[in-house]
Amino acid sequence: MARTGIRASKRGRQFVKSQDETLEEWCRALLQAYKLEDVQVDVNAVLALAGVAAHAVVRPAAPLTTFIAGFAAGLAAAPGREMDAEAMDAALAVARTLAKDYEAEAAAGTPGE
C-alpha cells in the first residue's frame, strides 16, 4: 500500500494526498531548504534509479546511489553555473549502468570487479 499524507483542510476536514503529491511537495521543500528552487528534479527518474540499485545491488544501495549520482551531477555543473538536465541525466545514467553491471557480475560470481 502506498504511503500518503493526511492534511486538514481550512474547514477542518481531512483529505489524503497521494504518494506522488507527497513526493512532489517533499521535493519542493528540500529544494527550497537548499535554496535550489529553480532546479528541476525528475522525481520518477530518481526513483527509477533507486529501484535499479535496490534490485541490482542490495536495497540499501538505493539511497546511496541516488545521493552519489546527485552529488556527481552537482560537481559536473561548473562553479557558478546552474544545474542542467544533461548533467543530471548523465549522472543518473552512470549510476544506472553501474548498478546493472553489478547485478550481472554478481550473477557471474564476480561483483565489483
VENSUL-V946626 format. One record per run of one state. SS is the DSSP state (2 for helix, 1 for strand, 0 for the rest). FROM is the first residue (numbers start at 1). LEN is the number of residues. Records with the same first field share a line. If there is no record, write none. Layout:
SS->FROM-LEN + FROM-LEN
This chain:
0->1-4 + 9-5 + 18-1 + 34-9 + 57-4 + 77-8 + 109-5
1->5-4 + 14-4
2->19-15 + 43-14 + 61-16 + 85-24
